[in-house]
Amino acid sequence: MAIYVDFMQIEFKGYKWCHMLADTLQELHDFAALIEVDSRLFHRHASYPHYDVTVQMREIAIEYGAIPANRKKIIECAKKLKIELHKQIAQSEDY
């Protein structure tokens, strides 16, 4: 399992935020639950599926094994997660 956090520090509502991604959506959700990231911080309708995490949450994620990732790796993961999410949505619409 590989979880990635970027180096962004976007200021919003008094916090600095970054992004958390993974190789698969299941890994991403499982890891988010493990470190107690609120599921409302998952953005499925953004340009790519990801969790917004504060810088403090990012540090906890790293303590639990998340990998600080450069822009290239984040984009690579983002593309895979977007494809996976679209497949899940298409399958759910078939039922």
Backbone as CSV, one residue per row, in Angstrom:
resi,resn,N_x,N_y,N_z,CA_x,CA_y,CA_z,C_x,C_y,C_z
1,MET,0.854,-1.174,0.000,0.000,0.000,0.000,0.895,1.230,0.000
2,ALA,0.580,2.172,-0.843,1.344,3.424,-0.870,0.387,4.600,-0.796
3,ILE,0.651,5.435,0.172,-0.119,6.665,0.378,0.851,7.811,0.152
4,TYR,0.379,8.864,-0.477,1.242,9.998,-0.800,0.632,11.295,-0.285
5,VAL,1.481,12.182,0.171,1.058,13.529,0.552,1.948,14.517,-0.195
6,ASP,1.329,15.589,-0.653,2.107,16.571,-1.404,2.689,17.624,-0.470
7,PHE,3.353,18.598,-1.066,4.024,19.650,-0.291,3.244,20.961,-0.289
8,MET,2.007,20.925,-0.813,1.189,22.131,-0.867,0.918,22.643,0.547
9,GLN,0.730,23.934,0.647,0.303,24.525,1.915,-0.660,25.664,1.578
10,ILE,-1.854,25.273,1.185,-2.879,26.219,0.778,-3.593,26.717,2.025
11,GLU,-3.591,28.009,2.233,-4.244,28.567,3.425,-5.741,28.690,3.183
12,PHE,-6.514,28.158,4.145,-7.974,28.212,4.063,-8.535,28.038,5.461
13,LYS,-9.380,28.950,5.858,-10.058,28.913,7.160,-9.085,28.753,8.332
14,GLY,-7.975,29.454,8.254,-7.028,29.460,9.359,-6.091,28.264,9.425
15,TYR,-6.141,27.400,8.433,-5.266,26.224,8.397,-4.483,26.213,7.092
16,LYS,-3.408,25.452,7.085,-2.666,25.183,5.849,-3.001,23.752,5.442
17,TRP,-3.393,23.596,4.168,-3.886,22.324,3.663,-2.993,21.760,2.572
18,CYS,-2.937,20.433,2.507,-2.273,19.728,1.414,-3.190,18.593,0.954
19,HIS,-2.680,17.756,0.067,-3.486,16.701,-0.531,-2.916,15.332,-0.183
20,MET,-3.812,14.372,0.001,-3.412,12.992,0.254,-4.034,12.104,-0.815
21,LEU,-3.195,11.287,-1.434,-3.626,10.379,-2.492,-3.035,9.003,-2.214
22,ALA,-3.402,8.028,-3.042,-2.872,6.672,-2.888,-2.871,5.985,-4.245
23,ASP,-2.363,4.765,-4.257,-2.357,3.996,-5.503,-3.762,3.545,-5.895
24,THR,-4.631,3.341,-4.891,-6.019,2.959,-5.168,-6.953,3.726,-4.234
25,LEU,-8.194,3.824,-4.640,-9.180,4.506,-3.799,-9.396,3.764,-2.479
26,GLN,-9.424,2.421,-2.530,-9.635,1.661,-1.306,-8.513,1.918,-0.310
27,GLU,-7.278,1.913,-0.788,-6.139,2.214,0.084,-6.262,3.612,0.670
28,LEU,-6.680,4.540,-0.156,-6.817,5.926,0.285,-7.863,6.039,1.400
29,HIS,-9.023,5.437,1.185,-10.086,5.502,2.188,-9.703,4.755,3.472
30,ASP,-9.075,3.599,3.312,-8.657,2.828,4.484,-7.637,3.608,5.316
31,PHE,-6.692,4.234,4.644,-5.656,4.984,5.360,-6.263,6.211,6.037
32,ALA,-7.157,6.882,5.327,-7.821,8.058,5.907,-8.567,7.660,7.178
33,ALA,-9.250,6.513,7.144,-9.957,6.035,8.334,-8.971,5.699,9.450
34,LEU,-7.851,5.086,9.091,-6.835,4.713,10.078,-6.324,5.922,10.862
35,ILE,-6.080,7.025,10.143,-5.543,8.207,10.828,-6.643,9.206,11.192
36,GLU,-7.890,8.740,11.064,-9.071,9.493,11.493,-9.268,10.821,10.761
37,VAL,-9.092,10.774,9.438,-9.409,11.934,8.600,-10.900,11.868,8.302
38,ASP,-11.588,12.942,8.549,-13.030,13.012,8.331,-13.341,12.727,6.854
39,SER,-14.303,11.846,6.617,-14.651,11.475,5.235,-15.169,12.661,4.426
40,ARG,-15.625,13.707,5.110,-16.082,14.904,4.380,-14.927,15.628,3.702
41,LEU,-13.701,15.275,4.053,-12.535,15.910,3.431,-12.125,15.210,2.142
42,PHE,-12.895,14.180,1.753,-12.640,13.511,0.474,-13.320,14.301,-0.636
43,HIS,-12.575,14.587,-1.674,-13.093,15.365,-2.804,-13.161,14.483,-4.040
44,ARG,-14.335,13.941,-4.275,-14.525,13.077,-5.440,-14.870,13.877,-6.692
45,HIS,-15.346,15.108,-6.526,-15.742,15.902,-7.685,-14.702,16.946,-8.074
46,ALA,-13.554,16.898,-7.445,-12.468,17.825,-7.799,-11.830,17.336,-9.104
47,SER,-10.787,18.015,-9.553,-10.120,17.578,-10.783,-9.617,16.148,-10.660
48,TYR,-9.323,15.728,-9.449,-8.939,14.346,-9.190,-9.358,14.006,-7.756
49,PRO,-9.697,12.746,-7.500,-10.117,12.377,-6.151,-8.945,12.417,-5.172
50,HIS,-9.172,13.030,-4.029,-8.128,13.164,-3.013,-8.759,13.577,-1.695
51,TYR,-7.998,13.497,-0.645,-8.387,14.059,0.641,-7.607,15.345,0.850
52,ASP,-8.276,16.355,1.345,-7.579,17.532,1.844,-7.196,17.223,3.279
53,VAL,-5.955,17.472,3.624,-5.492,17.261,4.996,-4.700,18.485,5.433
54,THR,-4.816,18.795,6.697,-4.033,19.918,7.216,-2.567,19.492,7.293
55,VAL,-1.695,20.470,7.454,-0.271,20.174,7.594,-0.055,19.250,8.795
56,GLN,-0.831,19.459,9.860,-0.718,18.596,11.034,-1.141,17.156,10.700
57,MET,-2.235,16.998,9.935,-2.669,15.667,9.514,-1.628,15.028,8.607
58,ARG,-1.001,15.854,7.783,0.050,15.365,6.882,1.180,14.735,7.694
59,GLU,1.572,15.395,8.770,2.645,14.867,9.620,2.241,13.531,10.244
60,ILE,0.987,13.415,10.666,0.494,12.150,11.213,0.522,11.079,10.125
61,ALA,0.081,11.447,8.927,0.095,10.498,7.806,1.514,9.988,7.554
62,ILE,2.475,10.878,7.584,3.870,10.481,7.369,4.340,9.550,8.486
63,GLU,3.950,9.844,9.717,4.304,8.962,10.840,3.748,7.551,10.636
64,TYR,2.604,7.453,9.972,1.981,6.159,9.696,2.434,5.549,8.370
65,GLY,3.387,6.186,7.712,3.965,5.582,6.516,3.677,6.269,5.195
66,ALA,2.925,7.350,5.189,2.685,8.073,3.930,4.009,8.622,3.401
67,ILE,4.084,8.739,2.111,5.309,9.166,1.441,5.151,10.605,0.941
68,PRO,6.036,11.510,1.364,6.012,12.856,0.777,6.353,12.744,-0.711
69,ALA,5.497,13.294,-1.549,5.654,13.077,-2.995,5.751,14.386,-3.752
70,ASN,6.563,14.347,-4.790,6.709,15.519,-5.654,5.515,15.620,-6.605
71,ARG,5.463,16.708,-7.318,4.344,16.989,-8.217,4.143,15.885,-9.258
72,LYS,5.224,15.367,-9.787,5.135,14.323,-10.812,4.411,13.086,-10.265
73,LYS,4.779,12.652,-9.067,4.153,11.471,-8.467,2.689,11.743,-8.129
74,ILE,2.400,12.930,-7.629,1.022,13.289,-7.296,0.146,13.257,-8.548
75,ILE,0.641,13.805,-9.643,-0.124,13.810,-10.900,-0.335,12.384,-11.402
76,GLU,0.687,11.558,-11.295,0.576,10.155,-11.710,-0.526,9.443,-10.918
77,CYS,-0.517,9.617,-9.608,-1.555,9.009,-8.751,-2.927,9.594,-9.052
78,ALA,-2.973,10.893,-9.231,-4.237,11.572,-9.492,-4.911,11.007,-10.735
79,LYS,-4.136,10.779,-11.772,-4.699,10.238,-13.020,-5.260,8.838,-12.803
80,LYS,-4.528,7.999,-12.072,-5.003,6.633,-11.805,-6.277,6.646,-10.971
81,LEU,-6.304,7.489,-9.940,-7.480,7.549,-9.077,-8.703,8.071,-9.834
82,LYS,-8.481,9.018,-10.718,-9.589,9.571,-11.501,-10.194,8.490,-12.397
83,ILE,-9.348,7.710,-13.036,-9.825,6.615,-13.893,-10.584,5.590,-13.054
84,GLU,-10.016,5.224,-11.907,-10.663,4.253,-11.034,-12.027,4.754,-10.561
85,LEU,-12.108,6.010,-10.172,-13.376,6.573,-9.710,-14.419,6.563,-10.826
86,HIS,-14.011,6.946,-12.032,-14.955,6.944,-13.158,-15.456,5.533,-13.460
87,LYS,-14.593,4.531,-13.314,-15.013,3.141,-13.518,-16.033,2.737,-12.453
88,GLN,-15.780,3.120,-11.203,-16.721,2.792,-10.125,-18.073,3.443,-10.364
89,ILE,-18.064,4.690,-10.797,-19.312,5.401,-11.061,-20.069,4.726,-12.205
90,ALA,-19.349,4.366,-13.275,-19.981,3.714,-14.421,-20.583,2.365,-14.020
91,GLN,-19.863,1.614,-13.190,-20.382,0.304,-12.746,-21.616,0.477,-11.885
92,SER,-21.642,1.476,-11.030,-22.805,1.673,-10.156,-24.023,2.113,-10.956
93,GLU,-23.786,2.791,-12.066,-24.908,3.217,-12.910,-25.484,2.066,-13.711
94,ASP,-24.691,1.003,-13.884,-25.156,-0.182,-14.614,-26.131,-1.014,-13.799
95,TYR,-26.149,-0.815,-12.487,-27.009,-1.630,-11.614,-28.319,-0.987,-11.362
